[in-house]
Amino acid sequence: MGHSLSPVLHRAAYAALGLTGWRYDAVDCGDAELPGLVTALGPEWVGLSVTMPGKVAALQLADEVSARAAVVGAANTLVRTGDGWSADCTDVDGVVGALRAAGETPGYATGRAVLLGAGGTARAALAGLADLGVTEVDLVVRDAGRAAETVRCAERLGLAVRVLGWEGVTPARCAGAGVVLSTVPVDASEHVAPAVARARVVLDAAYHPWPTPIAAAVAAAGGRLASGLDMLLHQAFGQVEQFTGLVAPRQVMRDALQAATGHCLRPVSG
C-alpha cells in the first residue's frame, strides 16, 4: 500500500474537519495477514481502507456486511462497531461518482454498457452501473472461463450479461453503449482504445502512466472521460464519512489529490 494516494485524501479531509488528533497511515499487509492485523488493533482504530488483494479477506472477517459488499463479494472499507467490524464497498460510489462527474448519467441513454475486464474492480463497476440504470452489460474478457464470478455478480444485480472476447470491442458496439468502462491494465487496452473512444462516456480505471491510451483516444475524439483518480476520489468520500460521522469536505479532498498528482480531476459537488 506504499504507493497509495488514500493518505493524501484522508489527511486532507481530517485537517479540514478539525480532527487534529486523527491519523491515517499506510500499512503493508497481505490478505493472509489481514485477519491477524485487524484482531490486534487497539480501540483507537476506527476503520481501515483495504486495497487488493485484501478485499475478499476483509469481507470474510467482518461481523456485519453491507448489501452491496455482499453482492460484489469484496469490501474496501472496514469500520469498527460496538460488536466488531462492519464491511462496505465504497468502490461502488467511486464508479457512480466518477461517471456522474463526467457530465451525464449514461445508463439512462441506452441501458447498455461495455465493461472491459472481469476482476474485483469490474464487479464493483457492475454494481455502480446497475445504480445508474444500466440493465445490459457486454463483458469483455480474454478468458471466458475466468469470468464466472463476475457473471454471477451481474446476475445477482439483475443485469443481463453477455461475455465477449476482445474481438467484440468494435466501434459500433462502443458507440451504441451508454458507457464503456475499462478495468484492465494499460497495455491490454491500447489496441482497443480507438473503438472505446466512440462511446458517449468512458471511464478508464487506470491512471498511470497518464494519459493512458484510452484517455488519449477519448481526448482526440472530443469525448467525455473519467479516470481511476476520479473513482479513487469519490470512493474516499464515503469512507471519510463512515470513519468520522461527518460530511466529507469534497472540494478540499479533490484539490489535495489534484495537487499531489498533477492530474486535472472532474469537478465535485458539495
C-alpha positions, -999 to +999 in steps of 0.1 A: +000+000+000+030+022+000+020+036-034-015+045-022-029+080-026-055+074+000-034+091+028-035+123+007-072+122+006-079+112+042-053+135+058-067+165+039-102+156+050-093+152+087-074+185+087-104+203+071-128+188+096-106+199+125-098+164+136-063+173+147-057+141+167-066+118+138-040+099+118-042+079+085-012+057+079-004+032+051+002-004+063+016-031+041-003-063+047-012-093+026-046-109+025-035-138+047-022-115+074-052-091+074-073-110+100-044-110+124-037-073+119-073-064+124-076-085+156-045-068+171-058-033+165-065-012+196-097+007+203-082+039+189-086+025+154-119+035+139-116+020+105-094+007+076-093+013+039-085-021+022-067-024-011-063-055-033-056-083-026-072-079+008-107-070-002-121-105-001-104-113+032-119-080+046-154-092+037-149-126+053-136-113+087-164-087+091-192-092+117-216-071+096-216-068+058-234-042+037-257-054+009-235-040-018-204-056-004-221-089-003-232-086-039-198-075-051-181-102-030-154-078-016-150-049+008-127-020+007-139-004+039-139-018+075-155+003+103-153-005+140-187-010+156-198-018+191-198-055+183-168-058+159-163-047+123-186-036+096-177-041+059-187-020+030-177-014-006-174+023-014-157+013-047-193+013-060-196+050-050-163+056-069-178+043-101-211+061-097-195+094-087-169+094-114-195+087-142-218+114-129-190+139-127-183+131-163-214+150-172-244+127-176-260+096-163-250+072-191-272+043-181-303+062-189-292+068-225-293+032-238-294+009-207-263-009-220-227-007-211-195-023-223-172-035-194-136-045-201-122-069-176-136-093-150-117-088-118-126-073-085-128-037-099-151-050-126-175-064-100-177-031-082-182-014-116-212-037-122-229-026-090-222+011-099-236+006-134-267-010-120-272+020-097-270+043-128-298+024-146-278+001-168-297-031-175-274-049-200-236-054-199-213-067-226-184-082-205-152-083-225-126-108-213-096-127-226-106-159-209-143-166-205-136-194-181-122-169-156-152-146-157-176-169-138-177-149-105-182-116-123-210-131-143-226-144-111-222-108-096-241-094-127-268-119-122-272-110-085-276-074-096-303-084-121-282-074-151-283-092-184-247-101-192-231-113-224-195-125-223-174-115-253-138-118-264-116-088-273-128-090-309-161-078-296-148-043-288-159-027-321-165+010-328-202+002-334-206-016-302-189+011-282-208+039-299-241+022-292-234+018-255-243+044-228-208+039-213-176+019-218-157+012-186-122-003-187-108-021-157-078-037-175-041-027-174-029+000-198-011-024-221-042-046-225-064-017-236-041+000-261-053-018-292-090-012-285-086+025-274-098+040-308-130+018-306-136+026-269-133+064-277-165+061-298-186+058-266-207+087-252-188+084-218-157+064-210-143+055-175-108+042-175-099+028-141-062+031-149-044+064-143-007+057-146+011+064-168-011+093-179-026+098-203-035+062-209-041+050-245-078+052-238-076+087-223-056+099-252-081+084-277-111+099-259-094+134-258-086+132-295-123+123-302-136+151-280-154+126-258-163+126-221-138+108-198-135+099-162-103+083-147-093+060-120-084+091-099-120+103-101-130+068-089-105+070-060-117+104-050-154+095-050-149+062-031-130+081-004-159+104+004-179+076+018-150+062+037-143+095+054-180+098+064-182+063+078-150+068+097-158+102+112-196+105+111-191+139+094-198+152+059-167+148+037-151+180+026-153+171-011-136+201-027-107+200-002-101+164-010-103+169-047-079+198-045-054+178-024-055+148-049-051+171-079-021+189-062-005+155-054-008+140-088-009+170-112-039+155-129-070+176-138-098+160-119-135+163-127-154+189-106-173+176-075-205+188-058-208+196-022 
